[in-house]
Amino acid sequence: MADILEYITWRGDLDFELVPLNEVDALILCQLSYLDFGGIVGDGFSAGVTVREAADRFFAAEDSSRRSDVGALINFKTVELLKAAGKSVRFGSLLMCGYVAQTDEVEELQFAAVTFVCGKLRRPRWSFVAYRGTDDTIVGWKEDFNLGYKDTVPAQRSAAAYLAGAARNLKGALYAGGHSKGGNLALFAAACAEKGVQRRLLSVFNNDGPGFSDSFFAGAGYRAVEDRVQTFVPRLSVVGMLFSHPEHFTTVVSGEKNMLMQHDPFSWFVRANGFEECSGLGERSRFVGKTVNEWFSDLSKEEKELFIETVFGVLKDTEAKTNSELAANWFNSAVKMVKSASQLNPKTREAVTKTVQLLIKIMVDELRHGNAPEA
């Protein structure tokens, strides 16, 4: 079975005029958005660099080592993916423009996007807006949790503005997509777009992204693009089952047995023109999704906010800015977290403790089922 990196070796000699863009191509472009193209790809849409040029500049940069350190949660193969894409006929000549990356701890914002253009900037065959998912920053994870109780979060508003800007500056057909939170942002931006922009959207690719409230899917904005939304989740999806989500989705075969690791796009099996599909979600995925969503929905908005602020308040006390820093100094971080948690009022401390116990139980079950057949 091939993964997205092997797909480029396998199909990279076929340009998009010969074989149109498919769901695997979309996932590759979404995965590339996790890389830091600051100073390599401009933030506007009037000029662009090819993927081949961007790859050359990325690896020739003085800070290439820093750029290549994608953190604890993003597969290091993403750097290899850029190298392979740059050398390929299929991806190498695509133009990249509109790179933005914003992190604001005060606003609790983590947002990044880049646009790939097939053809010329003034007359593109199509343009693909790729939204980055959650990166290594703790503030990025805080914003993910905020999705659970806020009507909108800053990254969603940034995503809508970004799509509007791309559509205003680039003519012709549009695609939008993302992995993880990036999939959520792509759906939100498409649903919020003006009708003229919505008509230009050929597809919106949501790769295992967390969901929304029920009211989002009942809204006129989502219904206007619903027929072009393509949602893909691994058989043992966790992230893609959070909150409410589209009823229609495609289940993809993953080479990982661990639920959390199936979120990694490099674990998804691909065919010549699409993913290797399987029938339905696994039992463990349905159970975890149902359990977490029911538990979270039972909380009031105030209780959700208190829980999230408490958990991330404890993390803030560790003084770590990224998950990598948290893991690298796990002992000191644990000491600070315990000290901080001990200062909480009894009711809040009990809620946090029960949640941690649930997470530990899920992890233990994962280890127990790690080498077992998918269920």
C-alpha positions in Angstrom: 0.0 0.0 0.0 1.3 3.5 -0.9 1.2 6.6 1.2 1.2 10.3 0.0 5.0 10.4 -0.3 5.1 7.3 -2.4 2.2 8.6 -4.5 4.4 11.4 -5.7 7.1 8.9 -6.8 4.3 6.8 -8.4 2.2 9.5 -10.1 4.4 12.6 -10.0 5.3 12.5 -13.7 1.6 13.2 -14.7 0.7 16.9 -14.8 -2.7 18.2 -13.9 -3.7 18.8 -17.5 -3.3 15.1 -18.1 -4.8 13.8 -14.8 -7.1 16.3 -12.9 -6.6 17.1 -9.3 -8.0 14.4 -6.9 -8.4 13.9 -3.2 -4.8 12.6 -2.7 -3.4 15.7 -4.4 -5.5 17.9 -2.2 -4.2 16.2 1.0 -0.6 16.7 -0.2 -1.2 20.4 -0.7 -2.8 20.6 2.7 0.1 18.8 4.3 2.6 21.2 2.7 0.8 24.1 4.4 2.3 22.9 7.8 5.8 24.1 6.7 7.2 27.5 7.3 7.4 29.4 4.0 8.0 32.8 5.6 10.4 34.9 3.4 10.2 32.2 0.7 6.6 32.7 -0.5 5.1 36.2 -0.4 1.9 37.1 1.5 0.2 38.6 -1.5 -1.4 37.2 -4.6 0.2 39.3 -7.3 3.4 37.3 -7.5 4.3 33.7 -6.9 7.1 31.1 -6.8 6.9 27.6 -8.0 6.8 24.7 -5.6 10.2 23.7 -7.1 11.7 27.2 -6.4 10.1 27.2 -2.9 11.7 23.8 -2.1 15.1 24.9 -3.3 14.9 28.1 -1.2 13.6 26.1 1.8 16.6 23.7 1.8 19.1 26.4 0.9 18.0 28.8 3.7 20.4 29.5 6.6 17.6 28.5 9.0 16.7 25.4 7.0 17.2 23.2 10.2 14.7 25.3 12.1 12.2 25.2 9.3 12.6 21.5 9.1 11.8 21.0 12.8 8.0 20.6 12.4 7.5 19.8 16.1 6.3 16.8 18.0 2.9 16.5 16.4 3.6 16.9 12.7 5.2 14.0 10.8 8.8 14.8 9.9 8.2 13.3 6.5 6.4 16.5 5.6 9.9 18.0 4.8 10.6 15.0 2.5 7.2 15.6 0.9 8.2 19.1 -0.1 11.4 17.9 -1.6 9.6 15.2 -3.6 6.8 17.6 -4.7 9.4 20.1 -5.9 11.2 17.6 -8.1 8.0 16.2 -9.6 6.3 17.3 -12.8 2.9 17.2 -11.2 3.5 19.6 -8.3 6.8 21.3 -9.2 5.4 23.9 -11.5 2.4 24.9 -9.3 2.8 28.5 -8.1 2.6 29.4 -4.4 1.4 32.7 -3.2 -0.4 34.3 -0.3 1.5 32.7 2.6 0.4 33.9 6.0 1.2 32.6 9.5 -0.1 34.2 12.6 0.1 33.3 16.2 -1.2 35.5 19.0 -1.4 34.3 22.6 -3.6 37.2 23.7 -6.1 36.7 21.0 -5.7 32.9 21.2 -5.1 32.7 17.5 -3.1 30.2 15.5 -3.7 30.5 11.7 -1.7 29.8 8.6 -2.6 29.4 4.9 -1.0 29.3 1.5 -2.5 29.2 -2.0 -1.3 27.0 -4.8 -2.1 28.1 -8.4 -2.2 25.8 -11.4 -1.3 27.9 -14.5 -0.6 31.6 -14.5 -1.5 34.0 -11.7 -3.5 36.2 -14.1 -5.3 33.3 -15.7 -5.1 30.3 -13.5 -6.8 27.0 -14.4 -7.6 26.7 -10.7 -6.4 27.9 -7.3 -6.2 25.8 -4.1 -6.4 27.5 -0.7 -4.7 25.3 1.8 -5.3 25.9 5.5 -2.8 24.7 8.1 -4.1 22.5 10.9 -3.0 22.8 14.6 0.7 23.3 14.8 3.1 22.6 17.7 2.1 25.7 19.7 0.0 25.3 22.9 -2.0 28.4 21.9 -3.0 26.5 18.8 -4.4 23.7 20.9 -6.2 26.2 23.1 -8.0 27.6 20.1 -9.0 24.0 19.1 -10.6 23.5 22.5 -12.3 26.9 22.2 -14.2 25.5 19.2 -16.2 23.5 21.7 -18.0 26.4 23.3 -17.5 29.6 21.2 -19.6 30.4 18.2 -16.5 31.3 16.2 -12.7 31.5 17.0 -10.2 34.0 15.5 -8.7 31.4 13.1 -12.1 30.8 11.5 -12.6 34.6 11.0 -9.1 34.8 9.5 -9.9 31.8 7.2 -13.0 33.5 5.9 -11.1 36.7 5.2 -8.3 34.8 3.5 -10.6 33.0 1.1 -12.3 36.3 0.2 -8.9 37.9 -0.5 -7.7 34.9 -2.6 -11.0 35.0 -4.6 -10.8 38.7 -5.1 -7.2 38.5 -6.5 -7.3 35.2 -8.4 -9.8 34.5 -11.2 -11.4 31.2 -12.1 -12.1 28.0 -10.3 -11.3 27.5 -6.6 -10.6 24.7 -4.2 -10.2 24.9 -0.5 -9.0 22.3 2.0 -7.1 21.5 5.1 -6.2 18.7 7.5 -7.3 18.6 11.2 -8.3 22.2 12.2 -7.4 23.2 8.7 -10.4 21.1 7.4 -12.7 22.9 9.9 -11.3 26.3 8.6 -11.9 25.3 5.0 -15.5 24.4 5.7 -16.1 27.6 7.7 -14.6 29.8 5.1 -16.6 28.2 2.3 -19.8 28.6 4.2 -19.2 32.2 5.0 -18.1 33.1 1.4 -20.1 35.4 -0.8 -22.4 33.6 -3.2 -20.3 34.5 -6.2 -17.2 32.9 -4.5 -19.3 29.8 -3.5 -20.2 29.2 -7.1 -16.5 29.2 -8.1 -15.7 26.5 -5.5 -15.3 23.1 -7.1 -14.6 21.2 -3.9 -13.9 21.7 -0.2 -11.6 19.0 1.3 -12.0 18.3 5.0 -9.4 15.8 6.1 -10.3 14.6 9.6 -11.2 18.0 10.8 -13.2 18.6 14.0 -16.8 19.5 13.6 -19.1 22.4 14.5 -22.4 23.0 16.2 -25.6 21.5 14.8 -26.7 25.0 13.8 -23.7 25.4 11.5 -24.8 22.5 9.3 -28.4 23.8 9.2 -27.3 27.2 8.0 -27.8 28.5 4.5 -24.1 29.1 4.0 -23.1 25.5 4.5 -26.1 24.2 2.6 -25.0 26.3 -0.4 -21.7 24.4 -0.7 -22.7 21.0 0.9 -22.8 19.2 -2.4 -19.1 20.0 -2.9 -17.8 19.1 0.5 -15.6 16.0 0.6 -14.9 14.8 4.1 -12.3 12.0 4.8 -11.6 10.3 8.1 -9.5 7.3 9.0 -11.4 4.2 10.3 -10.4 4.9 13.9 -10.9 8.7 13.7 -10.9 10.7 17.0 -10.4 14.4 15.9 -12.9 14.1 13.0 -15.6 12.8 15.3 -15.4 15.7 17.7 -18.6 17.8 17.9 -21.2 17.6 15.2 -19.9 16.6 11.7 -21.3 16.0 8.2 -23.3 12.8 8.0 -21.7 11.8 4.7 -18.0 11.1 4.9 -15.5 8.7 3.3 -13.6 6.3 5.6 -9.9 5.8 4.7 -7.7 2.8 5.4 -4.8 3.7 7.7 -1.6 1.7 8.3 -1.6 2.6 12.0 -3.5 0.6 14.6 -3.3 3.3 17.2 -6.3 5.7 17.1 -4.5 8.9 17.6 -1.8 8.0 15.1 -4.4 7.4 12.4 -4.9 11.2 12.3 -1.5 11.4 10.6 -2.0 11.7 6.8 1.1 9.7 6.1 -0.6 6.7 7.6 -3.5 6.9 5.0 -3.3 4.4 2.1 -3.8 5.8 -1.4 -4.6 4.5 -4.8 -3.9 6.0 -8.3 -6.7 8.5 -8.1 -8.0 8.4 -4.5 -7.8 6.9 -1.1 -8.0 3.3 -0.2 -11.5 3.2 1.3 -13.1 0.9 3.9 -16.7 0.5 5.1 -17.5 2.6 8.1 -15.9 3.7 11.3 -14.4 1.2 13.8 -16.3 0.4 17.0 -13.6 2.1 19.2 -13.9 5.3 17.1 -17.7 5.4 17.5 -17.4 4.8 21.2 -14.8 7.4 22.0 -16.6 10.0 19.8 -19.9 9.3 21.4 -18.5 9.3 25.0 -16.5 12.6 24.6 -19.3 14.4 22.7 -22.0 13.4 25.2 -19.8 14.3 28.2 -18.9 17.7 26.6 -22.5 18.5 25.5 -23.7 17.9 29.1 -21.6 20.8 30.3 -23.0 24.3 30.3 -21.2 27.0 28.2 -19.8 28.4 31.5 -18.6 25.0 32.6 -16.9 24.3 29.3 -15.1 27.7 29.5 -14.1 27.0 33.1 -12.7 23.6 32.2 -10.7 24.8 29.2 -9.4 27.9 31.0 -8.4 25.7 33.9 -6.6 23.1 31.9 -4.7 25.6 29.8 -4.0 27.8 32.8 -2.2 24.8 34.3 -0.2 24.4 31.0 0.6 28.1 31.0 2.2 27.7 34.4 4.8 25.3 32.9 6.0 28.3 30.8 6.2 26.0 27.8 5.1 27.6 24.5 5.0 24.5 22.4 4.2 20.8 22.8 7.8 20.0 22.0 9.0 22.1 24.9 6.4 20.5 27.2 7.6 17.0 26.2 11.3 17.9 26.3 11.0 19.1 29.9 8.3 16.7 30.9 9.5 16.3 34.5 9.7 20.0 35.3 6.4 20.6 33.5 4.7 17.8 35.5 5.9 19.3 38.8 4.6 22.8 37.8 1.3 21.3 36.6 0.8 19.4 39.9 1.6 22.5 41.9 -0.8 24.6 39.9 -3.6 22.0 40.0 -3.3 21.8 43.8 -4.3 25.5 44.1 -7.6 24.9 42.3 -10.9 24.8 44.1 -12.1 21.3 45.0 -14.9 21.2 42.4 -12.7 22.3 39.5 -9.9 20.0 40.6 -12.2 17.1 40.6 -13.4 17.9 37.1 -9.9 18.1 35.8 -8.9 14.9 37.6 -11.8 13.0 36.1 -10.9 14.2 32.6 -7.3 13.2 33.0 -8.4 9.8 34.2 -10.6 9.4 31.1 -7.7 10.4 28.8 -5.4 7.9 30.6 -8.0 5.2 30.2 -8.2 5.9 26.5 -4.4 5.8 26.2 -4.2 2.5 28.1 -6.9 1.0 25.9 -5.0 2.1 22.9 -1.8 0.4 24.1 -3.9 -2.7 24.8 -5.3 -2.7 21.3 -2.2 -1.4 19.6 -1.3 -4.7 17.9 -4.8 -6.0 17.7 -6.9 -5.9 14.5 -8.9 -2.7 13.9 -12.2 -2.7 15.8 
